[in-house]
Amino acid sequence: MTQVTQDKRGIPAPRKDDVIQIRASAGTKAILSRAATLRGQKLSEFMLESARRLAEETILDQRSFFLEPEAHEKFLAMLDAPIRPNKKLRELFQHKPVWDR
C-alpha cells in the first residue's frame, strides 16, 4: 500500500522527488534558520517557500510585449494621461479600505 504524505492541514501533499543542494556561509544559514524558526517552519521548508515566492515574482515581473512604434506612442500617451474619474471610481473611493474597517 502506498503512503500519501499530508501537509500540516491534513491535505495530501505532492511527492517531492527532486533534490536541490545549496552551500551557504554560516552567517547566511544562521539568518535563514532564525527566520524559519520565527515562522515555525523547518529550514528547508522556509528556504523552498521563500525561493519559490521570489521566483514567481521574478517571472511575473518579466512579462514583455512588443508594439509597433505608433502603437507604442499611443500606449505611452494613455499611461501618461490623467485618470478621468467615472461613477464607478467615485463609488469606490466612498468606501473605507478593508484595512481601515
Number of C-alpha atoms within 10 A of each C-alpha: 3 4 5 10 13 12 9 8 7 8 10 11 12 10 9 7 5 5 5 6 4 4 7 8 7 9 9 11 13 13 11 16 18 14 16 17 13 9 11 11 15 12 18 13 12 18 16 12 13 11 12 12 11 12 12 10 11 11 9 10 9 8 7 6 5 7 10 7 9 8 11 12 12 12 13 10 11 11 10 9 9 8 9 6 9 9 7 8 11 10 10 11 9 8 10 9 9 6 5 6 6
